[in-house]
Amino acid sequence: MKKSIEVITPRPARPGMVGDGFRVFNMIPGAGISQQRISPFLMMDFAAEFDFPPSETVRGVDVHPHKGFETVTIAYKGSVAHHDSAGNSGIINPGDVQWMTAGAGILHKEYHEQEFSRRGGPFEMVQLWVNLPKKDKSVAPHYQPITAGQMGKVTLPDNAGQVNVIAGKFEDTHGAAATYTEVNLFDIKLNKDGHTAFKVPAAHNSALLVVKGDVQVNGEHAAEHSFVLFNNDGDDIELTAFADSVLLLLSGEPINEPIASYGPFVMNTEAEIYEAIQEFQAGKYGILE
């Protein structure tokens, strides 16, 4: 049975800025889609393609804390560098994914990679926040740097395109990311007139972002930059591309626990949020300059 579609929403009319380097459209939460409705996903910022001019000043987001969830950064165009208070650092290049588990708390900063900043050019990314269940909110912070070559790859028949499996399982191909709850994250590239059909569990909260192109999703039209939210009433998804298209499919087992969120902290109660702020102010997340 096909999943029916609850709503298809266009991207917001105006972008916001995260720091001075990330021009984003906030897709989750938004348009009546609450964090509980799309659990385990908490937030999606979509940095639709934008040409940054060359700059000797590196753009980005300065030091900030995270606790109680995971951040997943998916790079389509441009390069992002990052550092954290645990001594980790790296560069996320086009096709790569950085899966950071903030867990018990960490300081982090992310910015345009230096050479990309100097030359400028097109920048396109998605950052997704994934909740952790209560039992895992205090795990030690850690990273999963997933390069394009490490992902599971499925070549679709009839020259339809390719699926990069970031997390979960597409047909018989598994993704590279280890997750705390059941999550599917598929980077789907369809050629013009390409078609694919696959299954995700009916009980999952599932959605699709049209990063590029123009597609038909289970019989309904979804234009470029639109966000498709599915009902939990079937497991079949069918896609047909009217133009070369890039799609991000996310589905996940809901975490049926209370959500208390305040900025970069996501816990289960307001008391835990207050505790997280106190920890941050006391320097318990380390030092990062």
C-alpha positions as a Markdown table, in Angstrom:
| # | Residue | x | y | z |
|---|---|---|---|---|
| 1 | Met | 0.0 | 0.0 | 0.0 |
| 2 | Lys | 1.3 | 3.4 | -0.9 |
| 3 | Lys | 1.9 | 6.0 | 1.8 |
| 4 | Ser | -0.6 | 8.8 | 1.4 |
| 5 | Ile | 0.7 | 12.3 | 1.6 |
| 6 | Glu | -0.4 | 14.5 | 4.5 |
| 7 | Val | 1.0 | 17.8 | 3.1 |
| 8 | Ile | 3.4 | 19.2 | 0.5 |
| 9 | Thr | 4.8 | 22.6 | 1.6 |
| 10 | Pro | 7.0 | 25.0 | -0.4 |
| 11 | Arg | 10.2 | 26.3 | 1.2 |
| 12 | Pro | 9.7 | 29.4 | 3.3 |
| 13 | Ala | 9.6 | 32.7 | 1.4 |
| 14 | Arg | 12.7 | 34.1 | 3.0 |
| 15 | Pro | 15.9 | 32.5 | 4.2 |
| 16 | Gly | 17.5 | 33.1 | 7.6 |
| 17 | Met | 21.2 | 33.3 | 8.5 |
| 18 | Val | 22.9 | 30.9 | 10.9 |
| 19 | Gly | 26.1 | 32.8 | 11.8 |
| 20 | Asp | 27.3 | 34.6 | 8.7 |
| 21 | Gly | 28.0 | 31.5 | 6.5 |
| 22 | Phe | 24.8 | 29.5 | 6.4 |
| 23 | Arg | 21.9 | 30.9 | 4.4 |
| 24 | Val | 19.1 | 28.5 | 5.3 |
| 25 | Phe | 15.4 | 27.8 | 4.9 |
| 26 | Asn | 14.0 | 26.1 | 8.0 |
| 27 | Met | 11.9 | 23.1 | 7.0 |
| 28 | Ile | 11.4 | 21.4 | 10.3 |
| 29 | Pro | 9.7 | 22.4 | 12.5 |
| 30 | Gly | 7.4 | 24.5 | 10.3 |
| 31 | Ala | 4.2 | 24.8 | 8.4 |
| 32 | Gly | 2.3 | 23.1 | 11.3 |
| 33 | Ile | 4.8 | 20.2 | 11.4 |
| 34 | Ser | 5.8 | 19.8 | 15.1 |
| 35 | Gln | 8.9 | 18.0 | 16.4 |
| 36 | Gln | 6.6 | 15.4 | 17.9 |
| 37 | Arg | 4.9 | 14.8 | 14.6 |
| 38 | Ile | 8.1 | 14.2 | 12.7 |
| 39 | Ser | 10.0 | 12.5 | 15.6 |
| 40 | Pro | 12.8 | 11.4 | 15.8 |
| 41 | Phe | 13.8 | 14.4 | 13.6 |
| 42 | Leu | 13.9 | 17.7 | 15.4 |
| 43 | Met | 15.1 | 20.2 | 12.9 |
| 44 | Met | 16.0 | 20.6 | 9.2 |
| 45 | Asp | 17.8 | 23.6 | 7.9 |
| 46 | Phe | 18.1 | 23.6 | 4.1 |
| 47 | Ala | 20.9 | 25.7 | 2.6 |
| 48 | Ala | 19.6 | 25.9 | -0.9 |
| 49 | Glu | 22.2 | 26.5 | -3.5 |
| 50 | Phe | 23.7 | 30.0 | -3.2 |
| 51 | Asp | 26.8 | 31.5 | -4.7 |
| 52 | Phe | 29.1 | 33.0 | -2.0 |
| 53 | Pro | 31.6 | 35.6 | -3.3 |
| 54 | Pro | 35.3 | 35.0 | -2.6 |
| 55 | Ser | 36.4 | 36.1 | 0.9 |
| 56 | Glu | 39.6 | 36.2 | 2.9 |
| 57 | Thr | 37.4 | 36.3 | 6.0 |
| 58 | Val | 36.1 | 32.8 | 6.8 |
| 59 | Arg | 32.3 | 32.7 | 7.2 |
| 60 | Gly | 30.6 | 30.3 | 9.6 |
| 61 | Val | 29.2 | 29.8 | 13.1 |
| 62 | Asp | 31.4 | 30.4 | 16.1 |
| 63 | Val | 31.6 | 28.3 | 19.2 |
| 64 | His | 28.3 | 26.9 | 20.4 |
| 65 | Pro | 27.1 | 24.0 | 22.6 |
| 66 | His | 25.0 | 20.9 | 21.8 |
| 67 | Lys | 23.5 | 18.4 | 24.2 |
| 68 | Gly | 21.0 | 15.5 | 24.0 |
| 69 | Phe | 20.7 | 14.9 | 20.2 |
| 70 | Glu | 22.7 | 14.4 | 17.0 |
| 71 | Thr | 23.5 | 16.7 | 14.1 |
| 72 | Val | 23.7 | 15.3 | 10.6 |
| 73 | Thr | 25.3 | 17.6 | 7.9 |
| 74 | Ile | 24.9 | 16.6 | 4.3 |
| 75 | Ala | 27.1 | 18.4 | 1.8 |
| 76 | Tyr | 26.0 | 18.8 | -1.8 |
| 77 | Lys | 28.1 | 21.7 | -2.9 |
| 78 | Gly | 30.9 | 23.6 | -1.1 |
| 79 | Ser | 33.0 | 22.5 | 1.8 |
| 80 | Val | 32.6 | 23.0 | 5.6 |
| 81 | Ala | 35.3 | 22.6 | 8.2 |
| 82 | His | 34.6 | 22.0 | 11.9 |
| 83 | His | 36.3 | 21.8 | 15.3 |
| 84 | Asp | 35.0 | 20.7 | 18.7 |
| 85 | Ser | 36.0 | 20.8 | 22.4 |
| 86 | Ala | 37.0 | 17.1 | 22.3 |
| 87 | Gly | 39.8 | 17.8 | 19.9 |
| 88 | Asn | 38.0 | 16.5 | 16.8 |
| 89 | Ser | 38.2 | 18.4 | 13.5 |
| 90 | Gly | 37.6 | 17.7 | 9.8 |
| 91 | Ile | 36.3 | 18.8 | 6.5 |
| 92 | Ile | 33.0 | 17.9 | 4.9 |
| 93 | Asn | 33.3 | 17.9 | 1.1 |
| 94 | Pro | 30.6 | 17.5 | -1.5 |
| 95 | Gly | 29.0 | 14.1 | -1.2 |
| 96 | Asp | 30.1 | 13.6 | 2.4 |
| 97 | Val | 28.1 | 13.5 | 5.6 |
| 98 | Gln | 29.1 | 14.3 | 9.1 |
| 99 | Trp | 27.1 | 12.6 | 11.8 |
| 100 | Met | 27.8 | 14.1 | 15.2 |
| 101 | Thr | 26.4 | 12.7 | 18.4 |
| 102 | Ala | 26.4 | 15.5 | 20.9 |
| 103 | Gly | 25.1 | 13.3 | 23.7 |
| 104 | Ala | 26.3 | 14.5 | 27.1 |
| 105 | Gly | 27.4 | 17.8 | 25.8 |
| 106 | Ile | 30.1 | 19.3 | 23.5 |
| 107 | Leu | 31.2 | 22.7 | 22.1 |
| 108 | His | 31.4 | 22.9 | 18.4 |
| 109 | Lys | 32.1 | 25.4 | 15.6 |
| 110 | Glu | 31.6 | 25.1 | 11.8 |
| 111 | Tyr | 32.6 | 27.3 | 9.0 |
| 112 | His | 33.4 | 27.5 | 5.3 |
| 113 | Glu | 36.6 | 25.6 | 4.6 |
| 114 | Gln | 39.4 | 28.1 | 4.0 |
| 115 | Glu | 40.1 | 27.4 | 0.3 |
| 116 | Phe | 36.4 | 27.3 | -0.5 |
| 117 | Ser | 36.0 | 30.6 | 1.3 |
| 118 | Arg | 38.9 | 32.2 | -0.7 |
| 119 | Arg | 37.6 | 31.1 | -4.1 |
| 120 | Gly | 33.8 | 31.3 | -3.3 |
| 121 | Gly | 31.2 | 29.5 | -5.3 |
| 122 | Pro | 28.0 | 27.5 | -5.0 |
| 123 | Phe | 27.1 | 26.3 | -1.5 |
| 124 | Glu | 24.4 | 23.7 | -0.9 |
| 125 | Met | 23.8 | 21.7 | 2.3 |
| 126 | Val | 21.3 | 20.2 | 4.7 |
| 127 | Gln | 21.6 | 20.0 | 8.4 |
| 128 | Leu | 19.3 | 17.6 | 10.2 |
| 129 | Trp | 18.9 | 17.2 | 13.9 |
| 130 | Val | 18.0 | 13.7 | 15.1 |
| 131 | Asn | 16.7 | 13.2 | 18.7 |
| 132 | Leu | 18.2 | 10.7 | 21.1 |
| 133 | Pro | 16.0 | 8.6 | 23.4 |
| 134 | Lys | 16.3 | 9.4 | 27.1 |
| 135 | Lys | 18.5 | 6.4 | 27.8 |
| 136 | Asp | 21.1 | 7.7 | 25.3 |
| 137 | Lys | 21.2 | 11.4 | 25.9 |
| 138 | Ser | 24.2 | 11.1 | 28.2 |
| 139 | Val | 26.4 | 9.1 | 25.8 |
| 140 | Ala | 29.9 | 10.4 | 25.3 |
| 141 | Pro | 30.1 | 12.8 | 22.3 |
| 142 | His | 31.5 | 11.3 | 19.1 |
| 143 | Tyr | 31.6 | 11.6 | 15.3 |
| 144 | Gln | 30.9 | 9.4 | 12.3 |
| 145 | Pro | 32.6 | 11.1 | 9.3 |
| 146 | Ile | 31.0 | 9.4 | 6.3 |
| 147 | Thr | 32.7 | 10.0 | 3.0 |
| 148 | Ala | 30.8 | 9.6 | -0.3 |
| 149 | Gly | 32.8 | 6.4 | -1.0 |
| 150 | Gln | 31.8 | 4.8 | 2.3 |
| 151 | Met | 28.0 | 5.0 | 1.7 |
| 152 | Gly | 26.0 | 2.1 | 0.5 |
| 153 | Lys | 25.2 | 2.7 | -3.2 |
| 154 | Val | 22.3 | 1.4 | -5.3 |
| 155 | Thr | 22.4 | 1.9 | -9.1 |
| 156 | Leu | 18.8 | 2.0 | -10.2 |
| 157 | Pro | 17.7 | 0.0 | -13.3 |
| 158 | Asp | 17.0 | 1.6 | -16.7 |
| 159 | Asn | 19.4 | 4.4 | -16.1 |
| 160 | Ala | 17.0 | 5.9 | -13.6 |
| 161 | Gly | 19.8 | 7.2 | -11.2 |
| 162 | Gln | 21.5 | 6.2 | -8.0 |
| 163 | Val | 20.7 | 6.0 | -4.3 |
| 164 | Asn | 23.4 | 6.8 | -1.7 |
| 165 | Val | 22.3 | 5.1 | 1.5 |
| 166 | Ile | 23.5 | 7.2 | 4.4 |
| 167 | Ala | 21.6 | 5.4 | 7.2 |
| 168 | Gly | 19.2 | 2.5 | 7.4 |
| 169 | Lys | 18.4 | 0.1 | 4.5 |
| 170 | Phe | 17.4 | 0.6 | 0.9 |
| 171 | Glu | 16.3 | -2.7 | -0.6 |
| 172 | Asp | 19.2 | -5.0 | 0.5 |
| 173 | Thr | 21.8 | -2.2 | 0.8 |
| 174 | His | 22.7 | -0.8 | 4.2 |
| 175 | Gly | 24.0 | 2.6 | 5.1 |
| 176 | Ala | 27.2 | 3.5 | 6.8 |
| 177 | Ala | 25.8 | 5.4 | 9.8 |
| 178 | Ala | 25.2 | 3.7 | 13.1 |
| 179 | Thr | 22.0 | 5.0 | 14.7 |
| 180 | Tyr | 20.5 | 4.9 | 18.2 |
| 181 | Thr | 17.0 | 4.3 | 16.9 |
| 182 | Glu | 15.7 | 3.0 | 13.5 |
| 183 | Val | 16.4 | 5.7 | 10.9 |
| 184 | Asn | 16.6 | 5.7 | 7.1 |
| 185 | Leu | 18.3 | 8.5 | 5.3 |
| 186 | Phe | 18.6 | 8.2 | 1.5 |
| 187 | Asp | 20.3 | 10.6 | -0.9 |
| 188 | Ile | 18.4 | 9.9 | -4.1 |
| 189 | Lys | 19.6 | 11.2 | -7.5 |
| 190 | Leu | 17.1 | 10.6 | -10.3 |
| 191 | Asn | 17.8 | 11.3 | -14.0 |
| 192 | Lys | 15.0 | 12.9 | -16.1 |
| 193 | Asp | 12.2 | 10.4 | -16.5 |
| 194 | Gly | 13.8 | 8.2 | -14.0 |
| 195 | His | 11.6 | 6.1 | -11.7 |
| 196 | Thr | 12.1 | 4.2 | -8.5 |
| 197 | Ala | 9.9 | 2.4 | -6.0 |
| 198 | Phe | 10.8 | 1.3 | -2.5 |
| 199 | Lys | 9.5 | 0.6 | 1.0 |
| 200 | Val | 9.9 | 2.3 | 4.4 |
| 201 | Pro | 8.0 | 1.0 | 7.5 |
| 202 | Ala | 4.4 | 2.3 | 7.8 |
| 203 | Ala | 5.0 | 3.2 | 11.4 |
| 204 | His | 7.9 | 5.5 | 10.6 |
| 205 | Asn | 7.5 | 9.2 | 10.4 |
| 206 | Ser | 8.6 | 9.9 | 6.8 |
| 207 | Ala | 9.3 | 12.9 | 4.7 |
| 208 | Leu | 11.0 | 13.9 | 1.4 |
| 209 | Leu | 12.9 | 17.1 | 0.6 |
| 210 | Val | 13.2 | 18.0 | -3.1 |
| 211 | Val | 16.7 | 19.5 | -3.1 |
| 212 | Lys | 16.8 | 19.9 | -6.8 |
| 213 | Gly | 14.5 | 19.2 | -9.7 |
| 214 | Asp | 10.8 | 18.3 | -10.1 |
| 215 | Val | 9.2 | 15.0 | -9.2 |
| 216 | Gln | 6.0 | 13.0 | -8.8 |
| 217 | Val | 5.7 | 11.4 | -5.4 |
| 218 | Asn | 3.0 | 8.7 | -5.0 |
| 219 | Gly | 1.0 | 10.4 | -7.7 |
| 220 | Glu | 1.3 | 14.0 | -6.5 |
| 221 | His | 3.5 | 16.7 | -7.9 |
| 222 | Ala | 6.4 | 18.1 | -5.7 |
| 223 | Ala | 8.3 | 21.0 | -7.1 |
| 224 | Glu | 11.9 | 22.0 | -6.4 |
| 225 | His | 12.6 | 22.9 | -2.8 |
| 226 | Ser | 9.2 | 21.5 | -1.6 |
| 227 | Phe | 8.9 | 19.3 | 1.5 |
| 228 | Val | 6.6 | 16.2 | 1.4 |
| 229 | Leu | 5.2 | 14.8 | 4.7 |
| 230 | Phe | 3.8 | 11.3 | 4.5 |
| 231 | Asn | 1.0 | 9.8 | 6.6 |
| 232 | Asn | 1.7 | 6.6 | 8.6 |
| 233 | Asp | -0.6 | 4.5 | 6.5 |
| 234 | Gly | 1.5 | 2.5 | 4.1 |
| 235 | Asp | 5.0 | 1.5 | 3.3 |
| 236 | Asp | 5.4 | 2.1 | -0.5 |
| 237 | Ile | 7.0 | 5.2 | -2.0 |
| 238 | Glu | 7.1 | 5.7 | -5.8 |
| 239 | Leu | 9.1 | 8.6 | -7.4 |
| 240 | Thr | 9.3 | 9.8 | -11.0 |
| 241 | Ala | 11.5 | 12.6 | -12.1 |
| 242 | Phe | 10.3 | 15.2 | -14.6 |
| 243 | Ala | 13.9 | 16.7 | -14.6 |
| 244 | Asp | 17.2 | 15.6 | -13.2 |
| 245 | Ser | 16.5 | 15.6 | -9.5 |
| 246 | Val | 18.2 | 15.3 | -6.1 |
| 247 | Leu | 16.0 | 14.1 | -3.2 |
| 248 | Leu | 16.5 | 13.5 | 0.5 |
| 249 | Leu | 14.3 | 10.8 | 2.0 |
| 250 | Leu | 14.1 | 10.6 | 5.8 |
| 251 | Ser | 12.1 | 8.1 | 7.8 |
| 252 | Gly | 12.4 | 7.1 | 11.4 |
| 253 | Glu | 10.9 | 5.2 | 14.3 |
| 254 | Pro | 9.1 | 7.8 | 16.5 |
| 255 | Ile | 10.6 | 8.4 | 20.0 |
| 256 | Asn | 7.5 | 8.5 | 22.1 |
| 257 | Glu | 9.0 | 10.6 | 24.9 |
| 258 | Pro | 8.5 | 14.2 | 25.9 |
| 259 | Ile | 10.6 | 16.8 | 24.1 |
| 260 | Ala | 12.0 | 19.8 | 25.9 |
| 261 | Ser | 14.1 | 22.0 | 23.7 |
| 262 | Tyr | 15.9 | 25.3 | 24.2 |
| 263 | Gly | 18.3 | 26.5 | 21.5 |
| 264 | Pro | 21.1 | 23.9 | 21.2 |
| 265 | Phe | 19.8 | 21.7 | 24.1 |
| 266 | Val | 17.2 | 18.9 | 23.6 |
| 267 | Met | 16.1 | 17.0 | 26.7 |
| 268 | Asn | 12.9 | 15.5 | 28.1 |
| 269 | Thr | 12.0 | 18.0 | 30.8 |
| 270 | Glu | 12.5 | 21.7 | 31.5 |
| 271 | Ala | 14.5 | 20.8 | 34.6 |
| 272 | Glu | 17.0 | 18.9 | 32.4 |
| 273 | Ile | 17.3 | 21.9 | 30.1 |
| 274 | Tyr | 18.1 | 24.1 | 33.1 |
| 275 | Glu | 20.7 | 21.6 | 34.2 |
| 276 | Ala | 22.2 | 21.6 | 30.7 |
| 277 | Ile | 22.5 | 25.4 | 30.7 |
| 278 | Gln | 24.2 | 25.2 | 34.1 |
| 279 | Glu | 26.7 | 22.6 | 32.9 |
| 280 | Phe | 27.5 | 24.8 | 29.9 |
| 281 | Gln | 28.0 | 27.9 | 32.0 |
| 282 | Ala | 30.2 | 25.9 | 34.4 |
| 283 | Gly | 32.5 | 24.9 | 31.5 |
| 284 | Lys | 31.6 | 21.2 | 31.7 |
| 285 | Tyr | 31.6 | 20.9 | 27.9 |
| 286 | Gly | 35.2 | 21.7 | 27.6 |
| 287 | Ile | 37.1 | 24.6 | 26.0 |
| 288 | Leu | 37.1 | 25.6 | 22.3 |
| 289 | Glu | 38.5 | 28.8 | 21.0 |
